[in-house]
Amino acid sequence: MEKKENDFEPKIIAFLCNWCTYAGADLAGTSRIQYPANIRIIRMMCSGSLDPTYVIKALLEGADGVLIGGCHPGDCHYLNGNLKARRRVAVMKSVFKNAGLEPERVWLRWISASEGGYFAETVREMVAHIKKLGPNPLKAEWAL
Amino acid sequence: MEKTGSVAVFGAGIGGMQSALDLAEMGYKVYLVDSKPCIGGVMPQLDKTFPTNDCAMCILAPKLVDSGRHPNIEIITGTDIQKLEGTPGNFRILLNKKAGFVDEKKCTGCGDCVESCPVSVKSEHDEGIGARKAIYRRYPQAIPNLFSIDKRGIAPCRDKCPAHVNIQGYTALISIGEYKKAYELIRKYHPLPSVCGRICHHPCEAACNRKEIDEPVAINYLKRFVADYCAKNGLTSGEPVTAVAGNGKKVAVIGAGPAGLTAAKDLAEKGYGVTMFEREARPGGTLFTGIPGYRLDKEVLFKEAGIVLDHPNIEIKYGLNIGRDKTISELKSDGYAAVFIATGATVSRALNIPGIDLQGVLNGIEFLRTVNTGGNTRFDGCVVTVIGGGNVAIDCARAARRLGAAKVNIMCLESRREMPAYAWEIEEAIEEGVEIFNSRGPDAIIGEDGRVKSIKCVKCVSVYNLEGKFKPVFRKEEISNIATDDIIIAIGQTIDPTVLKGLEAINNGAHAIKADTLTLQTGIEWIFAGGDALSGPASAVEAVAAGHAAAESIARFIEGQDLRAGRDWKPEKVLELPDRPVKKEARKKMPALAPGQRVGGFMEFELGYDEETARAEAQRCLNCGVCSECLMCVEKCQREAVNHLMQPVTSEITAGAVVIATGFDKFNPSALDEYGYRKFDNVITSGEFERILSASGPFEGHLKRPSDLREPKKIAWIQCVGSRQARKQGNIYCSSVCCMYSIKEAVIAKEHTPGVDCHIYYMDIRAFGKDFDKYYERARDEYGVKFRRERVSLIDQVPGSDDLVLKYLDANGEVREEIYDLVVLSTGLIASGAGRLFADIAGLNLNRYGFIGADRFFREQTGKEGIYLCGTALAPRDIPETVASASAAAACASAFLREARNTLSVKKEYPPETDISGTEPRVGVFVCHCGINIGAVVDVPAVVAQTRKLPGVVYAEDNLYTCSQDTQEKIKALIKEHKLNRILVASCTPRTHESLFQNTLREAGLNPFLFEFIGIREQCSWVHIKDKKAATEKALELVAMGVARARLLMPFQRTSFPVLKKGLVIGGGISGLAAATSLAGQGFEVFLVEKEKDLGGNLRRAHYTLEGDDVQAMLSAMVARVKSNPAIKVFTDSELKDFSGYVGNYKSVIADRSMNREEIIEHGVIIVATGAREADTQEYLSGKSEKIISQRLLDERLAGGEKFNDVTMIQCVGSREKERPYCSRVCCQEAIKNALRIKTLNPDARVTVFYRDIRTYGFSEEYYQQARAAGVNFIRYDPDQDKPAVALDQEGFPVISYQNILLGRKDRLKTDLLVLSTGMDPQENKHLSSMLKVPLNKEGFFLEAHAKLRPLDFPAEGIYLCGTAHSPKTIAESLTQAAGAAARAVTLLSKDEIQSRGLTVQIKDRICSGCGVCVQACPFDAREIDPETGKARIIEVLCQGCGACATACPNAATQQMGFAKHQVYQMVEELV
C-alpha cells in the first residue's frame, strides 16, 4: 500500500554522545528551538561506544532512521572516540549496502554543545529526508 | 594563631574557577566570589578558541559544572568585596551581596518568569547585539542556574510624576499587549487613568530621557489608549471587590474630585468606611465642573469615578453642601474619626476695576460650571474676551469659541512665555482662532447702555518682582482698547470659604487652609486637607497625590502611628539616559480633529491611538530602570521565588588566603573617533563578532552584519585598537591575544561563509604561542585570509549605504581607500575595575597600566603574604596562560596554608549502601511538571498513569518541582516505604540535575548509579511546544525506555588506591627547581633529577632580563633553596632509566652516571620539566666568524661591560621556518634587551635589527618603544621574497644585503658584529616520552592534555609538565607553569587515596579470548592482558568510562556498566 509522504511520521532513534551532541540537544531545548517530534534520544557516554548492533537492532525493530551524534574531530572527551565512530559508521554503511539495507537511513553528525540550532536543523533535515525515503521496509517484512 | 583552611577566590572566570577547583581538590574550603550573577567570566561569550578551534562553551561547561558541584566550593555570586581585615592566614572579608530579587533557594531556573517579562534590553552576554529580559540568566548554561532581576533605580518619569505612577511598568506592559495588566498597574497609583490620560499636564514626559535622543515617549497618550482599550473591551473591572472586613472606623471625605476619590479608594481598601459628600449631582469635582467636554468626555469621567464608588466601603451623598447644609464639626459628632477636605478651589477671584458690574461680564468658574453641567449659554455672533492667562482662561476662551462666538480674545498680564497655562493648550486655542493679547492689564471696562462695549488696557511691564512674587508693574500711559461684547474673568480661584465655617483655627484668612504640606494634617488633628482646596489650583495628578497622602495620614492618625515616618519620596537613584545606542524614531502623532471641526461642538477632539500605534510608541521607551516593576514575574513564578523588595545583604567570611582572579575589562573603542564605533552600525568590536559567530549567539551562528542582517562579503579587522597606542585613549602595551583571536575569527568566518573576503590590518602579527604560527600560516595559505600591514587612519560610511570605507596608508605612505561590508575592531584588554577596587581595598600596588603590580619573576605574588594573583588580573594573556597562572596561585595559597589543609574541607558521610543483589527491580518514577514548563505541554498525569503499568515500576508520581528540597525528602521516604531500588526522574536535563538526585539516592542508602534521568523538558515540552500530543507520546516512550534501562541498572563499586605522597621532578632547570620548591613547600617529599652536573639549566648562562632584573641572583637563590631543603632529594648527573606503575603509585629507576649506580624510588606523581635548548643554525655564516655570534653570547659580553659601536641583529634565524615552524617567543625580547643595553653602555652605537614581526607582547612592548626611541634601527624583511643575505668582506666584516622595503631598493649594510637570534629547540624528548607514555607534538615539545584548559596536564593522570619542555617561554612564564604543575600534582598528592570512577566495565573471563583488541582501543592505557591468566583486565584507576573497549570487544566479553548490550537493546525495543 502506497502511503502519502505527509501521512508517514518516521521514527528516528538517536545515539548521542554525552559531552557534545547531547549537550547540543539540551541547548536546543533551553533555547526553545522547535523541531519535529520524531526523534528519540539515547544518551551514550561516547559515540565511540556505539556498537553497530545497536543500529542494526534499531533498524530491524523498525526504526526508520538512526542518528549518531558525536563531538567534532579533535573535541572528543575521550580523545578519539568520535573517530572510532566515524570508521565504524563507514564500515556499517558499506555492509548495509551489500546486505540490502538502506545506508542513508543512518546519519552521523558532529554537533557541539553550542550548536543547539544545528541539532534542531539536523533533526528537521533528517525527518524530511526519511519522509522522502518512506517507511523502513524491514518493518513491513517483520510484520506478521 | 592557627591559620584558616579556606581560600577566598575573587573572580570566577576561567582563572578563578581553575584556582578554586585546584584548591578544593587540595583539601581547602573555597569561597568563589563573583560580582556577576553567575560564574564563567568572559569565556562563555567566546565562540571558538585558538589555535585548535575548540568550541569555548564545550570545553568550559564541564568546568562550570565541576565548580558548581564541588562540595568544597561555595559559590557566592552577585557579590562584591567591601573590606579586607585580619591577618594573613586569618583574613576577615566583608562581602556585599547585591539584591537579585529572586530567592536563590527557591528558584529552580525554569525560566517561566522570562516569558512574562515585558522589558527587553541589550544582552551583555551577546555584547549588546542580542536582547535579554529584565529578569534574566546571563547564558543558558550559567551556574548557578538562577535568574535575577536587573534593577537600576527609578526612571525619571516616575520620579517626576506627582503620584509616582509606575510609568515604565505600564508602558512596558502596553508594548507587549498586556493591556489589562497595564491598566491595573496604573490604577494602583491613580484611580482615574482615562481621565488622567486626557488632561494630565504630564511632567513625566518633560522628564523622559528619550528627549535627549529625539522626543519624549508619549506617555499620556499611552495611558489614555490603555484605559480606553480596557473600557471598550470590558477589562476595567478586576476581581469583584468584596468589602474588606470593616474595621468599624468611619472617615468623611468632602468633595468627590480627584483628591477625594483617591483618598476614598485608598481608605476603603484599607477597610475604613468612607462617606463622601459632594455638592454637585455627579462625581468628579473640578474634572466635572471645570473641564470642558472637548478635553474630557464626561461619560469617561463618570464611568471611571463609578468604579471607585462601586467599592462596598464607600458611600456618596450628592447635593450636600458642607458648610451650608452641615458643618465639619457636626461630622465629628456623627462619628467620623477623621475628615478630609477636598473641595477644590471653586470660587473665582474678583477683579476690582470700574465697570465690573456691567452686563456681559461673567465669572469664569461659574461660566465653565454652567457649560459643563448642561446649562444654556450662547455667544452667537459676539466678540468674547477672556481676562486671565491660566488654564481656566484658555478653557473659557475655547468653550466660548464653541458656543458660537464670532471672535474670542484672551488678554493677560503675562507675556506669552510667562503665561501659566500649558503651552500646548495655548497652541490649540490659537489654532482654533483665539487671539491673545499679552502684557496688558485691565484698567476699566467701558460700557454703553449698561452693557460691555470694550476693555481699556494698560501696558503691563512686569508681572513678578525679583523674588518671584506676583507684583505687576504697569505703564499707565500706554493705553489700548479691546472692543468686546462679553467678558469672562478667569484670574484665579480659591476655596469656597463657607466650607470652613466655624473652623477659624485652620483658615489662614487669605481664602486658604493651613495644613502641613507633607501630612496634610490641619491644626485640628482629625481634619486633613488636600488638592486644590489646600494648594490652590493645580493639576489632577497632584490632587491624586494629595489623596494618597491624606489617606495614608488619616490611617496612621486613626491607628495612632507616627504621621511623618518614612514619608519622603527620596529615590536612591534617578536614572539618566542609558548608555547604549538608540536608533532615532519619531514620537507617534495623536490623531485629532482639525481645528475647524473642533469648534463645532464639545466632542473630544483628540481621537486616541489605535493598538498598533500604541504598541509601537510604547516600544520607544528606553526602559531606563531596566526592571519596570510591573510584577508580571511575581505572578508567573509558581515557586514564589521573586521578591521585588529584596535588599542587599552584607556578610563576613574568614579565609586563610585570597586569590585575586578579577580578570580584565574590554577596551571601549567609543573614545577613538576615527573608527566610528557606535556611529556606524557595521563597525563592531571583536567581542561582538564572537557573539555573531557563536551558534548560541543572536544570529545562531549565521554570519550577518548588524545594520541590515545581510551576509557580509568583505570584512576588515583592525588590530591594536586600544593597544600599542601612545595616545591618551589607548594603552602602550600589547594586549597579547588580539592577533590570534582575529585570525581565528577570520578563519571561522571563512568556515561559515566560504566566499567571504577577510582582511586583517596589522602592525606585527604576534603569533608567539604554542602552535600559533602554524595557525597563522594556515589562515593565510589555506583559508586565504589576507594580512595587510597597513595603518588604517579613518573609517567612514559610504554615502547612501551601510558599507564602510577604510582610509589607510599603504607601504609607500600614500592614502588609499577600500570598501568593506563589516569592520571588526580588535579591541584590547585593559585592567579591570574589579581588580583596581580589590587592590584599593587590600592595599596592593598597581602598575602604570592599572594591573595589579606583581613580582617580576614570581608573578602570582602580590607582595602581601596570603594574597595571590592570577590570570589577566596581572597582565593581558590568553586562556592557557591564565589557567597555568591560576594553578600557580593555588600553589602559593596551598603552600602558605599547608598546615591548615583538610581542616575545613567537607567529606560528606552517607549511610551504608543497601545491598540490592538478588532483589527484583523495584523502580520508582518521578515525573516533573517543572511549574508549567513541562506540564503545560506534556500531559504529565497521563505519563504517570502509563508508567505505573510498566513492568518493574512499583511507584510513580508527578511533582510540581521534582528538584525542590521538600521533594528530595519525599523521595527518600518513598525509597524506604516502597523498598525502591531503582529511581527514574523525568524532568529537565541530567547536565544540571543528575548529581542532585544521585545525592538523594546516596542519602537514602542507594548506590548513586541506580538512577536514570529522562529529559522531557529539553527534549519534549520545550522543543515541541505546539504539538502537545506528540510531545506527550514522546515523553511516554522516553520514560518507558528509561524504565527499561533502570530495571537493568547495577550498582557501581568504586575502588580506592593509596597515593604515595612523593613527587618526582625531571629536570633541574628553573622550571624543575621551582616545581620541586613548590611541591616541598606544600609539604611533600620530592625527588629532583637533573642530567647535568649542576642545577640551573640554560639560565646558568643568562644574565639579565628585559626588565633589567638579575637572573643569576634569582637562580642561585633558587638553587640554594632546593639544596638546603631536606624534603628535596637532588640527583645530578642522573637520568630516569626505567619507569612503571600507575597514577599515585609509580616506581622509577634513577641512574646516576657519575656514581655509576642506580636507585629505585617510589612516588605518586611526576612533573616533566626537561626544558629546551638554544637552536643550532648554519644560516648567515653562523660559526664562520667571531664577528657573527648568538644573542646569548652577546648577553654574556654585555654583562661583562663590553661596549659596542655597531651591532646588527637578525631575528627569526631558523625560527618560523620549515624545519622549525614555530616562534621561539623570547628572541624579540632578548634582542631588544641587548639592543637597549648596547645603547645604555654607548648611546652613540649603531644598532640595527632585521625582523619579520616584532613580538614584544604584553608589557614588554614598552621596551620595544624605548628601543625605537633610543634610535635602534628596525628593518623589516619578508622571508619569502627578500631574506637578508650575509657575506664577509675582505677585512672579515659581515655585510648584509637586504631589500629596503621603504625605499624599494636593494641595500647593503656593513657591520662590526652580527648577532643571530636563533630561537629554541626542544630537548631530545623521544625516549622519555615513550617511557612515560606521554605524547610529543610534531616539533618534539611535550603535548599537553588540552591546549586551552589543561596546559599543564598530560592525558594520563598523575603526570604533569611545565616550562620550556612545553614550548618556548620566558623565565617568569616558566616559573608560573612550574608552580602551576606543582598545584596540579598536589591535587593528587594531598589525597590519602584516589577513587576510581567506578567499575565502569565488566569482563567475563569465561568469554575473553585475550585477543587484546580492547588494549588497542583504550585511549587511556587502562586495559592490559594479564600475563598469568592471558585474559584482559582493567586498570580501574585509569579507566575514564568511555566504553570504547566494550564496543571493540569482538565477543562481548566486556560490557559497559549502564550500557550493557542487552540493556541498550531493551531501550531500543521500547522506542520502536
Interface residues (C-beta under 8 A of the other chain):
Chain A: K11 I13 W19 C20 Y22 A23 A25 D26 L27 A28 G29 T30 S31 R32 I33 Q34 Y35 P36 A37 R40 I41 I42 R43 M44 M45 C46 G48 S49 L50 D51 T53 Y54 K57 A58 E61 G62 A63 C71 H72 G74 D75 H77 Y78 L79 N80 G81 K84 R88 S112 A113 S114 E115 G116 G117 Y118 A120
Chain B: D47 T52 N53 D54 C55 A56 M57 C58 I59 A61 P62 G111 P140 Q141 S694 A695 S696 E700 G701 T989 P990 R991 G1015 R1017 E1018 Q1019 C1020 W1022 V1023 H1024 I1025 K1026 D1027 A1030 A1031 E1033 K1034 E1037 L1038 M1041 P1355 A1417 P1419 F1420 Q1440 G1441 C1442 G1443 A1444 A1446 T1447 A1448 Q1456 F1459 K1461 V1464 Y1465 M1467 V1468 E1469 L1471 V1472
